Amino acid sequence: MAKVLILAEQRDGKLKKTSFELIQFCAKSGHETHVALLGDGVAGLANELGAQGAKVVHLAEAPELAMYTAEAYCKVLVELAKSLSPGFFFAAHTPTGREAMALVAQELEAGYASDCTSLQFQGDNLTARRPLYAGKAIAEVEFLGTGTRVLTVRANALGASAATAQTPQVQKLSVNLAGLKTKGLSVVKGATARPDVTEAAIVISGGRSLKSADGFKILEELADTVGAAVGASRAAVDAGFRPHRDQVGQTGKVVSPSLYIACGISGAIQHLAGMRTSKCIVAINTDPEAPIFQVADYGVVADLFQLVPALTQEFKKLKEH
Ligand SMILES: Cc1cc2nc3c(=O)[nH]c(=O)nc-3n(C[C@H](O)[C@H](O)[C@H](O)COP(=O)(O)OP(=O)(O)OC[C@H]3O[C@@H](n4cnc5c(N)ncnc54)[C@H](O)[C@@H]3O)c2cc1C
């Protein structure tokens, strides 16, 4: 079985769930699972990675890695990949993963498959599936030749479950980051404590029909009741009802939660591109002909301003019991 390397993403010393899924999947399929952990003062996270199935954690710590920058991450990851020569190098298809891994693949002159939604190992090779044309077609791809192959995988796509916990071997990398041309100064954070749409198991999204930023409060209340993230269509974002970080779709984020509830969203192809691989899709729309119903597992023809608060009340009652 090939050695695999996985980029573990962390922010502010907290690991991202999207990395756990990849570690579990690779460990369970019997691969020697190596994990790259980059940051400053993050050594304490190695055991958490072991608990997911990581065999070896390659730890790179430096002040320059405290915040993600493509240049510094790429430098460390390329050096590690060259010395380790893994058969596969994976990252989650997050903004960090897709930027860093494209650069890594280019530096390694390796084949690159991004935004994969399924992986099937065949000995030392694998077949991956990835959506094309905003999700209208699915391509099945495999790699030619030998050497490291680089992939990013959509969050929640693998449906992996816990692998056998390990006490990981921690290997410290000596990193030479002299001569970097970029430096991260600070991150301006949003004020929300809700999960990000790409990581949440439940996403509740709203469209133009919410009419205002205030209109989204009914979605927020439902989201807080069930522990969901709040997403939005581009029309809602363009109208200023939500920040761009909440946008789901071709020019927003791609999500694959267990449950996606689309409230007053018509289902334009560009929106579907960001959510059609969700495990279960519920659509609430007053128009029975809305295209969203074509991809929905459950459709409700109803006014969201009546249905959403009623749903929230029902969930609150259920939680009380
Ligand atoms: C290059 C490009 C990229 C794009 N990228 C994205 C993207 O990333 N994400 C994205 O979402 N869009 C994207 N779009 C825009 C996309 O084409 C649609 O315009 C957009 O998704 C529509 O948003 P909407 O469904 O909120 O609004 P609308 O299409 O106006 O739909 C509103 C829906 O709400 C329903 N409704 C109205 N009132 C109620 C009510 N009270 N209760 C229940 N239902 C109600 C209506 O029946 C309707 O179906 C992109 C477009 C282009 C050209």
The ligand as a MOL file (V3000), in Angstrom:
LIG
                    3D

  0  0  0     0  0            999 V3000
M  V30 BEGIN CTAB
M  V30 COUNTS 53 58 0 0 0
M  V30 BEGIN ATOM
M  V30 1 C -21.1590 33.4720 -13.4590 0
M  V30 2 C -22.2520 33.3330 -12.4260 0
M  V30 3 C -21.9240 32.8040 -11.1910 0
M  V30 4 C -22.9130 32.6330 -10.2060 0
M  V30 5 N -22.5720 32.0960 -9.0020 0
M  V30 6 C -23.5580 31.8580 -8.0990 0
M  V30 7 C -23.2790 31.2370 -6.8390 0
M  V30 8 O -22.1200 30.9280 -6.4960 0
M  V30 9 N -24.3000 30.9960 -6.0040 0
M  V30 10 C -25.5960 31.3140 -6.2950 0
M  V30 11 O -26.4920 31.0590 -5.4710 0
M  V30 12 N -25.8900 31.9270 -7.4710 0
M  V30 13 C -24.9040 32.2220 -8.3620 0
M  V30 14 N -25.2240 32.8690 -9.5100 0
M  V30 15 C -26.5600 33.4750 -9.6350 0
M  V30 16 C -27.6470 32.4920 -10.0510 0
M  V30 17 O -27.7000 32.4010 -11.4640 0
M  V30 18 C -29.0230 32.9670 -9.5340 0
M  V30 19 O -29.2680 34.2510 -10.0150 0
M  V30 20 C -29.1420 32.9930 -8.0170 0
M  V30 21 O -28.7390 31.7580 -7.4790 0
M  V30 22 C -30.5910 33.2540 -7.6330 0
M  V30 23 O -30.7020 33.3800 -6.2500 0
M  V30 24 P -32.0760 33.0700 -5.5050 0
M  V30 25 O -32.4810 31.6800 -5.7760 0
M  V30 26 O -31.9150 33.5270 -4.1180 0
M  V30 27 O -33.0780 34.1190 -6.1840 0
M  V30 28 P -34.2600 33.9220 -7.2080 0
M  V30 29 O -33.7970 33.2160 -8.4340 0
M  V30 30 O -34.8980 35.2570 -7.3680 0
M  V30 31 O -35.2550 32.9230 -6.4730 0
M  V30 32 C -36.0390 33.2520 -5.3570 0
M  V30 33 C -36.9170 32.0500 -5.0750 0
M  V30 34 O -37.6290 32.2760 -3.8820 0
M  V30 35 C -38.9510 31.7850 -4.0240 0
M  V30 36 N -39.7660 32.5270 -3.0360 0
M  V30 37 C -40.1400 33.8390 -3.0870 0
M  V30 38 N -40.8170 34.1480 -1.9590 0
M  V30 39 C -40.8630 33.0510 -1.1880 0
M  V30 40 C -41.4200 32.7470 0.0870 0
M  V30 41 N -42.0450 33.6840 0.8040 0
M  V30 42 N -41.2940 31.4890 0.5500 0
M  V30 43 C -40.6470 30.5230 -0.1510 0
M  V30 44 N -40.1110 30.7460 -1.3710 0
M  V30 45 C -40.2150 31.9930 -1.8790 0
M  V30 46 C -39.3080 32.0720 -5.4660 0
M  V30 47 O -40.3260 31.2030 -5.8940 0
M  V30 48 C -37.9650 31.7800 -6.1590 0
M  V30 49 O -37.8790 30.4280 -6.5600 0
M  V30 50 C -24.2550 33.0380 -10.4910 0
M  V30 51 C -24.5590 33.5610 -11.7450 0
M  V30 52 C -23.5820 33.7050 -12.6990 0
M  V30 53 C -23.9570 34.2660 -14.0550 0
M  V30 END ATOM
M  V30 BEGIN BOND
M  V30 1 1 1 2
M  V30 2 1 2 3
M  V30 3 2 2 52
M  V30 4 2 3 4
M  V30 5 1 4 5
M  V30 6 1 4 50
M  V30 7 2 5 6
M  V30 8 1 6 7
M  V30 9 1 6 13
M  V30 10 2 7 8
M  V30 11 1 7 9
M  V30 12 1 9 10
M  V30 13 2 10 11
M  V30 14 1 10 12
M  V30 15 2 12 13
M  V30 16 1 13 14
M  V30 17 1 14 15
M  V30 18 1 14 50
M  V30 19 1 15 16
M  V30 20 1 16 17
M  V30 21 1 16 18
M  V30 22 1 18 19
M  V30 23 1 18 20
M  V30 24 1 20 21
M  V30 25 1 20 22
M  V30 26 1 22 23
M  V30 27 1 23 24
M  V30 28 2 24 25
M  V30 29 1 24 26
M  V30 30 1 24 27
M  V30 31 1 27 28
M  V30 32 2 28 29
M  V30 33 1 28 30
M  V30 34 1 28 31
M  V30 35 1 31 32
M  V30 36 1 32 33
M  V30 37 1 33 34
M  V30 38 1 33 48
M  V30 39 1 34 35
M  V30 40 1 35 36
M  V30 41 1 35 46
M  V30 42 1 36 37
M  V30 43 1 36 45
M  V30 44 2 37 38
M  V30 45 1 38 39
M  V30 46 1 39 40
M  V30 47 2 39 45
M  V30 48 1 40 41
M  V30 49 2 40 42
M  V30 50 1 42 43
M  V30 51 2 43 44
M  V30 52 1 44 45
M  V30 53 1 46 47
M  V30 54 1 46 48
M  V30 55 1 48 49
M  V30 56 2 50 51
M  V30 57 1 51 52
M  V30 58 1 52 53
M  V30 END BOND
M  V30 END CTAB
M  END
